[in-house]
């Protein structure tokens, strides 16, 4: 049986290379965190503005749905930008292309859920019912 060469210097060299890479990326990580926090607060502000505008028109349910959808869209864009800052070789188009076939599988799996969500949004937009109406 051959003897295994246990050389701990290789392990320490690898850990040292990882730490060097981490410290080189530290400024980028800091900027990415700041950018993400800015997008987070902007999304909260936009959501609050949409809620206020829709509640002034007596549409609180539509305000909740619209503000939540727009808020999470802004947060996702901010997170993609933050990832791009940390890893400059990775672009948002690479992130979207990396999804590959999974959107097709997800759309088939959640087809009924997405249909019901879109139907609910259409009901909120058209407002065929009022609070207290009975559907027979």
Beta strands, then each sheet from edge to edge (+ up, - down):
end
